């Protein structure tokens, strides 16, 4: 039964426009402060890579925020509502291992192509234009699908809670995000990711403590357990052990798990935004950043869905639930409305507002990352590669702006079209693996195996996509006898399509590499090392800034040190960095294998195989572990970035107070050796004056 919006229409429009432009204004101020006090200049390199010097805490925070889609919170709560406690765990584990495994690729990218701007540049350097074009298509498909899920899921929540039409939301919401991303580039994305993660974690804590400690109806894990046990007696869950919501043995949950893990390989390994973040990290911080990010993120969907999905199940039999006395329609569950309804039942208007903030933060950070991802593809892989190889820094910046704006407009129109034909966030979430996962194996082998042939990298993704589409549609026809959004979006056809997409390249790649006339490539990795940074001197000259003084640029402290020391010392420094990366690569492989086995096999499979139904004490412990895990996540993604940047924050704050008190700018900082860190290698005022005098 449909319910009226709990919040006024004006609140929805105010949030969409007001909060977006508030963040835009905030990032404009931050960008100005970085330029004035930290001597940062928005060059094309800085816009896309943030100087390649970010630390592990901020990388982890950004990974958590970027990987927390609207679907992370909404879809995970939906599978908890459908399948019980297994749904949140299968969602979390099935999407954590990709981030953990991607840490290996992040290190390989830093080793193989330290000056790359996008993953696609690496593909071009190894295989040439044809393969490059194939991967451009798959990466763009990934960005389009992810952004569509963000907008359709977020718009459904906004319309449900405030009545703002979906078409208005998908066009108005991106405005503020586009503005602050245009001003701040990927650095703006990292900074807003931090604040988004902070707000998201706080709201999750509020929901968890409300459900499990203070709510009048629930108020404890024991109370939730008793209600779920009674519900299972009234309407047992098909495919669950004993019909219980409190078991890991769930047929529907297991099917979702396979679809989830396959689809999410594509949305990490083919999403250029994750490569952007790996490129932006300093070499020694990429691995810990992604490992901490993956481990921290696990608690977000696990605790959110264990709280809100199960709370919706428990509360819908009470008159506080919006759909009372009816259960939620399946279409509403698919659209992601379980969490909003549970929040309203728990906290009333406050719950609705918290949900709007939660959805807004989840959408904003990922949407900004998608803008950077698509603009870098347009700039470096299309414009600079095929249209203007001699492009200046200013021309590349202009292309970034144009690509970002066109993509935002296209996605607003495309998401509106999806809404009107009845395709929701849940449908797109299941479909994404069918469309993109056939390129995962060839993309991974591009960075990890020297033998993959040109034919395998070029044709395996295309053949895999063809097979996955055939498998998906044939299974739909055989199972249901008709094609519709409902039949094509059901678990069985999607399961077949996703599995075929991910696994078929395991057949095609060996055939196209070893079967005559094909043969292994024996690649030496040299062409990747030859990728060069962009010359941004035109931007620096127009800003009357010496590019040598801009942190993170090609002629920063590291270059000057190399020029002022013997060649043997420079070679020794390069060898030392290579040794560190080689060591990190070995650690990454063992760590990723161990964590993957733990999340996918050692933890859940004993409970799945034994058909264990949780006892009351075990369920209480399950909830407590989730809450404690989120506290640990908060330490890694909220407090660690502050600790790592404490000297920069203190120095910049002192400089700002000096300005406010009329004492003039003080930009003297400690001198760092080797690669400069943005905000940590700001040249002293005297050095700035000397350099400017030399230029004049």
LINFEN-V997667 format. One record per backbone hydrogen bond with DSSP energy under -0.5 kcal/mol. CO is the residue of the C=O (numbers start at 0). NH is the residue of the N-H. E is the energy in kcal/mol with one decimal. If there is no record, write none. Layout:
# LINFEN-V997667
{{CO NH E} {CO NH E}}
This chain:
# LINFEN-V997667
{{7 10 -0.7} {7 11 -1.2} {8 12 -2.0} {9 13 -2.7} {10 14 -2.4} {11 15 -2.5} {12 16 -2.5} {12 17 -0.5} {13 17 -2.1} {13 18 -0.7} {14 18 -1.1} {14 19 -0.7} {16 20 -2.3} {17 21 -2.0} {18 22 -2.2} {19 23 -1.8} {20 24 -2.6} {21 25 -2.3} {22 26 -2.5} {23 27 -2.0} {24 28 -2.2} {25 29 -2.3} {26 30 -2.8} {27 31 -2.0} {28 32 -2.5} {29 33 -2.6} {30 34 -1.8} {31 35 -2.5} {32 36 -3.0} {32 37 -0.8} {33 37 -0.9} {33 39 -2.1} {37 678 -0.5} {40 42 -2.1} {42 46 -2.6} {43 47 -1.4} {44 48 -3.0} {45 49 -1.6} {46 185 -2.8} {48 51 -2.1} {49 52 -0.7} {53 281 -2.4} {54 58 -2.0} {55 59 -2.9} {56 60 -2.4} {57 61 -2.3} {58 62 -2.5} {59 63 -2.4} {60 64 -2.4} {61 65 -3.0} {62 66 -2.5} {63 67 -0.8} {66 68 -1.5} {68 72 -1.0} {69 73 -2.9} {70 74 -1.4} {70 75 -1.2} {72 76 -0.9} {73 77 -1.6} {74 78 -2.2} {75 79 -1.7} {76 80 -2.0} {77 81 -1.8} {78 82 -3.0} {79 83 -2.0} {82 85 -0.5} {83 86 -1.2} {83 87 -0.7} {84 88 -1.1} {85 89 -2.9} {86 90 -2.5} {87 91 -2.5} {88 92 -3.1} {89 93 -1.9} {90 94 -0.7} {91 94 -0.8} {91 95 -1.1} {92 96 -1.5} {94 98 -0.5} {95 99 -2.2} {96 100 -3.1} {97 101 -2.2} {98 102 -0.9} {99 102 -0.8} {100 103 -1.3} {100 104 -0.9} {101 105 -2.7} {102 106 -1.9} {103 107 -2.3} {104 108 -2.7} {105 109 -1.9} {106 110 -2.2} {107 111 -3.3} {108 112 -2.4} {112 115 -1.7} {117 121 -0.7} {118 121 -0.8} {118 122 -1.5} {119 123 -2.5} {120 124 -2.4} {121 125 -1.8} {122 126 -3.0} {122 127 -0.6} {123 127 -1.4} {127 131 -1.9} {128 132 -2.4} {129 133 -1.9} {130 134 -2.3} {131 135 -2.0} {132 136 -1.8} {133 137 -1.9} {134 138 -2.8} {135 139 -2.4} {136 140 -2.5} {137 141 -2.1} {138 142 -2.3} {139 143 -2.5} {140 144 -2.7} {141 145 -2.6} {142 146 -2.2} {143 147 -2.2} {144 148 -2.2} {145 149 -2.1} {146 150 -2.5} {147 151 -2.8} {148 152 -2.2} {149 153 -2.4} {150 154 -2.5} {151 155 -1.8} {152 156 -1.6} {153 157 -2.4} {154 158 -2.6} {155 159 -2.2} {156 160 -2.2} {157 161 -2.5} {157 162 -0.7} {157 163 -0.7} {158 162 -1.3} {160 6 -2.7} {164 168 -2.0} {165 169 -2.4} {166 170 -0.9} {167 171 -2.6} {168 172 -2.8} {171 174 -1.3} {172 175 -0.5} {172 176 -0.7} {173 177 -3.0} {174 178 -2.1} {175 179 -2.3} {176 180 -2.1} {177 181 -2.4} {178 182 -1.8} {179 183 -2.4} {180 184 -2.5} {183 186 -0.8} {183 187 -0.9} {184 188 -1.3} {185 189 -2.3} {186 190 -2.3} {187 191 -2.7} {188 192 -2.3} {189 193 -1.6} {190 194 -1.6} {191 195 -2.9} {192 196 -2.7} {193 197 -2.0} {194 198 -2.2} {195 199 -2.7} {196 200 -2.5} {197 201 -2.0} {198 202 -2.3} {199 203 -2.2} {200 204 -2.3} {201 205 -2.1} {202 206 -2.5} {203 207 -2.7} {204 208 -2.7} {205 209 -1.9} {206 210 -2.5} {207 211 -2.5} {208 212 -1.1} {208 213 -1.3} {209 213 -0.5} {209 214 -2.6} {210 218 -1.4} {219 223 -1.9} {220 224 -2.6} {221 225 -2.3} {222 226 -2.1} {223 227 -2.5} {224 228 -2.2} {225 229 -2.0} {226 230 -2.4} {227 231 -2.1} {228 232 -1.3} {229 233 -1.6} {230 234 -2.9} {235 237 -0.6} {236 239 -1.8} {238 250 -1.7} {239 242 -2.5} {240 243 -1.7} {242 236 -1.9} {244 84 -2.8} {245 613 -3.4} {246 85 -0.6} {247 249 -1.4} {248 240 -2.2} {249 253 -2.5} {250 254 -2.2} {251 255 -2.3} {252 256 -2.3} {253 257 -2.0} {254 258 -2.1} {255 259 -3.2} {256 260 -2.8} {257 261 -2.2} {258 262 -2.5} {259 263 -2.2} {260 264 -0.9} {261 264 -0.6} {261 265 -1.0} {262 266 -1.5} {263 267 -0.8} {264 267 -0.6} {264 268 -2.6} {265 269 -1.7} {267 270 -0.8} {269 271 -0.8} {270 273 -1.5} {270 274 -0.9} {271 275 -2.6} {272 276 -1.8} {273 277 -2.0} {274 278 -2.8} {275 279 -2.0} {276 280 -1.2} {279 53 -2.5} {281 284 -1.5} {281 285 -1.1} {284 288 -1.8} {285 289 -2.1} {286 290 -2.5} {287 291 -2.6} {288 292 -2.0} {289 293 -2.5} {290 294 -2.4} {291 295 -2.6} {292 296 -2.3} {293 297 -1.5} {294 298 -0.6} {295 298 -0.8} {296 299 -1.6} {296 300 -0.8} {297 301 -1.5} {298 302 -2.4} {298 303 -0.5} {299 303 -1.9} {300 304 -2.4} {301 305 -2.0} {302 306 -1.8} {303 307 -3.4} {304 308 -1.3} {304 309 -1.1} {306 310 -1.7} {307 311 -2.1} {308 312 -1.6} {309 313 -2.3} {310 314 -2.5} {311 315 -1.5} {314 317 -2.4} {317 320 -1.7} {320 323 -1.7} {322 325 -2.0} {328 331 -0.6} {328 332 -1.7} {329 333 -2.5} {330 334 -1.8} {331 335 -0.5} {331 336 -2.5} {332 335 -1.1} {333 425 -1.1} {336 340 -1.8} {337 341 -2.4} {338 342 -2.7} {339 343 -2.2} {340 344 -2.2} {341 345 -2.0} {342 346 -2.9} {343 347 -2.1} {346 349 -1.2} {347 351 -1.7} {348 352 -2.4} {349 353 -2.5} {350 354 -2.3} {351 355 -2.2} {352 356 -2.4} {353 357 -2.6} {354 358 -3.0} {355 359 -2.7} {356 360 -2.8} {357 361 -2.3} {358 362 -2.4} {359 363 -2.7} {360 364 -1.7} {361 365 -1.0} {362 366 -2.8} {363 367 -2.3} {364 368 -1.9} {365 369 -2.3} {366 370 -2.0} {367 371 -2.1} {368 372 -2.5} {369 373 -2.6} {370 374 -2.3} {371 375 -2.3} {372 376 -1.6} {373 377 -2.3} {374 378 -2.2} {375 379 -2.7} {375 380 -0.7} {376 380 -1.3} {376 381 -0.9} {377 382 -2.7} {378 383 -2.7} {381 385 -2.2} {381 386 -0.8} {382 386 -1.5} {382 387 -3.4} {387 390 -1.8} {391 395 -2.1} {392 396 -2.3} {393 397 -2.2} {394 398 -2.0} {395 399 -2.3} {396 400 -2.2} {397 401 -2.4} {398 402 -2.9} {399 403 -2.3} {400 404 -2.1} {401 405 -2.5} {402 406 -2.2} {403 407 -2.1} {404 408 -2.1} {405 409 -2.7} {406 410 -2.7} {407 411 -1.7} {408 412 -2.0} {409 413 -2.8} {410 414 -2.6} {411 415 -1.7} {412 416 -2.0} {413 417 -2.2} {414 418 -2.0} {415 419 -2.0} {416 420 -1.4} {417 422 -2.6} {418 421 -1.1} {421 423 -0.6} {423 427 -2.0} {424 428 -2.4} {425 429 -1.6} {426 430 -1.8} {427 431 -2.0} {430 433 -0.8} {430 434 -1.4} {431 435 -2.3} {432 436 -1.7} {435 438 -1.8} {436 439 -1.5} {436 440 -0.5} {438 442 -2.0} {439 443 -2.5} {440 444 -2.5} {441 445 -1.3} {442 446 -0.7} {443 446 -1.0} {443 447 -1.1} {444 448 -2.3} {448 451 -0.7} {449 522 -2.4} {450 520 -1.7} {452 456 -2.2} {453 457 -2.0} {454 458 -2.9} {454 459 -0.5} {455 459 -1.6} {458 462 -2.9} {459 463 -2.6} {460 464 -2.2} {461 465 -2.2} {462 466 -2.4} {463 467 -2.4} {464 468 -2.4} {465 469 -2.0} {466 470 -2.9} {467 471 -2.6} {468 472 -2.4} {469 473 -2.8} {470 474 -2.0} {471 475 -1.7} {472 476 -2.3} {473 477 -2.8} {474 478 -2.4} {475 479 -2.7} {475 480 -0.7} {476 480 -1.4} {481 483 -0.5} {483 487 -2.6} {484 488 -1.1} {486 489 -1.1} {489 493 -1.7} {490 494 -2.8} {491 495 -2.2} {492 496 -2.5} {493 497 -2.5} {494 498 -2.3} {495 499 -2.4} {496 500 -2.0} {497 501 -2.0} {498 502 -2.5} {499 503 -2.2} {502 505 -1.5} {503 506 -1.7} {503 507 -2.1} {504 508 -2.9} {506 510 -1.5} {507 511 -2.9} {508 512 -0.7} {509 512 -0.5} {509 513 -3.0} {509 514 -0.6} {510 514 -1.6} {514 517 -2.3} {524 528 -1.2} {525 529 -1.1} {527 530 -1.4} {533 535 -0.8} {534 392 -0.7} {535 539 -2.0} {536 540 -2.9} {537 541 -2.0} {538 542 -1.4} {539 544 -2.9} {540 543 -1.3} {544 546 -0.6} {545 548 -2.0} {546 549 -1.2} {548 550 -0.6} {549 552 -1.5} {552 555 -1.0} {555 559 -2.2} {556 560 -2.4} {557 561 -2.2} {558 562 -2.3} {559 563 -1.6} {560 564 -0.5} {561 564 -0.6} {565 568 -0.5} {565 569 -1.8} {566 570 -2.7} {567 571 -2.1} {568 572 -2.2} {569 573 -2.3} {570 574 -2.5} {571 575 -2.2} {572 576 -2.2} {573 577 -2.3} {574 578 -2.5} {575 579 -2.1} {576 580 -2.2} {577 581 -2.7} {578 582 -2.3} {579 583 -2.5} {580 584 -2.4} {581 585 -1.7} {582 586 -2.4} {583 587 -2.8} {584 588 -1.9} {585 589 -1.9} {586 590 -2.8} {587 591 -2.6} {588 592 -2.0} {589 593 -2.4} {590 594 -2.6} {591 595 -2.3} {592 596 -2.4} {593 597 -2.0} {594 598 -2.7} {595 599 -2.3} {596 600 -2.1} {596 601 -2.4} {597 602 -1.8} {600 604 -1.5} {600 605 -0.5} {603 607 -2.1} {604 608 -3.4} {605 609 -1.8} {606 611 -1.5} {607 610 -0.8} {611 247 -0.8} {611 613 -0.5} {614 618 -2.5} {615 619 -2.1} {616 620 -2.2} {617 621 -2.4} {618 622 -2.1} {619 623 -2.4} {620 624 -2.6} {621 625 -1.7} {622 626 -2.1} {623 627 -2.6} {624 628 -2.6} {625 629 -1.8} {626 630 -1.6} {627 631 -2.1} {628 632 -2.5} {629 633 -2.2} {630 634 -1.8} {631 635 -1.7} {632 636 -2.5} {633 637 -2.2} {633 638 -1.4} {634 639 -1.7} {637 641 -0.7} {638 642 -2.4} {639 643 -2.8} {640 644 -1.6} {642 645 -1.2} {644 648 -2.8} {645 649 -2.4} {646 650 -2.5} {647 651 -2.8} {648 652 -2.4} {649 653 -2.3} {650 654 -2.1} {651 655 -2.3} {652 656 -2.4} {653 657 -2.2} {654 658 -1.9} {655 659 -2.5} {656 660 -2.3} {657 662 -3.2} {657 663 -0.7} {658 661 -1.4} {664 666 -0.5} {669 671 -0.5} {676 679 -3.2} {676 680 -1.0} {683 687 -2.2} {684 688 -2.3} {685 689 -2.2} {686 690 -2.5} {687 691 -2.6} {688 692 -2.5} {689 693 -2.2} {690 694 -2.0} {691 695 -1.7}}
